[in-house]
Amino acid sequence: MRKRSILKKVLSVVLITGLLAAAVSGCGGKKESDSSQKIEDKQEVKKVRFGLLPYQDWMPWMLADELGYFEEEGIELEVVTFTDDITCAEALQSGDIDIACGNSGSGPLAFSKFPELRIVGCTCGFLGYAIMVRPEDAAENGGEVKTYEDFYAEEIEKGEDEEKAAENAVKSACSQLKGKTIVMDRGTSSNLPLNAALKAADLTVDDLKFMDITDVEGALAFLDGTGDFELGGYPQVTSLSENNCYKLVSGAELGGEAVCLSVEMARADYVADHMDVITAMREVWYKTIENIYSDDTSYMEKLAEITGRYTGSEVSLEDMKNIAENIDPWPTREEAEEIFFEDGGKWNIEEIYGGSLDYWTNINGQVENGTVDLQVQIDTVKDIHSKVAE
């Protein structure tokens, strides 16, 4: 019960911290400085209402804001924090915000509901998902469930090469999902690693049962005994791991189809009328990313502090380095073209969104075929990137 209390405290504060942070940011708590006054003298300050999902994927935006980079571009960032991506998309569509966070996992669902939304920037590929096992269920503790690592070690002992051992281990680990109940939020990007796991084991969604619960409450329910497995993002994986849970299989082990692409979105009319603001914000983004990966560790230290504040968890410098290198690697401007837009790119936007659209249309069935035009999304974000690259 003490462990559950600790976990509940850690996970619940995500929402509280996010809302407090939004309140502080939304109130324009910065004092007017000499530099901001000079900017106002030279150009009109443009307010951007930014819909933030309080996850580490988008924390460089908050670092840029605190470093004053938006002020330098004549932009006043008004941050509004949301707890889920669909609600964020709804606010974007209604005009309550101007630019918002989004992702490939739920993107096609949002586009089918709100066809005027457009992708305006690619942020990173999120690799932090994992399907979790309670400690008492793991084979290591006398339970029946073997993890990917267990199967991988067995394959190596048989004499398989590393690539084949990894492939077999993923299939064997995911095969254990058949007939079991997974605790997860079915309306989020967690569907990407789920779909990858099902494909690896030649299963379908009909072979499983689901407890559709939001990430925070789902992790708590799982720790209390609900369901057989839990599927969530980095905060849930971290918290459950701290409570001695095991990873059945991680997003990194599942491979490319389990990658969730984090992006920013805006309405088509906003893109047409405010291309200067959008490109200026992309310049701010890439400047911030360059600093994060520079030899000056003060940027990474500040990012760790901000990430902890918004996600409601302790984030050390080493934690932040791990996130930046292995969980949410943020491409620089020079890397973005190759990674996001070139054929065969590591996180090719067309391939990742195409896989997600396939899930929502042909597996989940919530999106009707032909209702989402991915090409207009690809064309829009490529055009914006080309303007920034110039």
Sequence and secondary structure as in RCSB ss.txt:
>XXXX:A:sequence
MRKRSILKKVLSVVLITGLLAAAVSGCGGKKESDSSQKIEDKQEVKKVRFGLLPYQDWMPWMLADELGYFEEEGI
ELEVVTFTDDITCAEALQSGDIDIACGNSGSGPLAFSKFPELRIVGCTCGFLGYAIMVRPEDAAENGGEVKTYED
FYAEEIEKGEDEEKAAENAVKSACSQLKGKTIVMDRGTSSNLPLNAALKAADLTVDDLKFMDITDVEGALAFLDG
TGDFELGGYPQVTSLSENNCYKLVSGAELGGEAVCLSVEMARADYVADHMDVITAMREVWYKTIENIYSDDTSYM
EKLAEITGRYTGSEVSLEDMKNIAENIDPWPTREEAEEIFFEDGGKWNIEEIYGGSLDYWTNINGQVENGTVDLQ
VQIDTVKDIHSKVAE
>XXXX:A:secstr
 HHHHHHHHHHHHHHHHHHHHHHHHHTT     HHHHHHHHHS  EEEEEEE  SGGGHHHHHHHHHTHHHHTTE
EEEEEE SSHHHHHHHHHHTS SEEEEETTTHHHHHHH TTEEEEEEEEEE   EEEE GGGBGGGT SB  HHH
HHHHHHHTT  HHHHHHHHHHHHHHTTTT EEEE TTSTTHHHHHHHHHHTT  GGGSEEEE  HHHHHHHHHTT
 SSEEEE HHHHHHHHHTT EEEEEHHHH GGG EEEEEEEEHHHHHH HHHHHHHHHHHHHHHHHHTSS THHH
HHHHHHHHHHHTS   HHHHHHIIIIIS    HHHHIIIIISTT TT HHHHHHHHHHIIIIIS  S TTS  HH
HHHHHHHHHHHHHH 
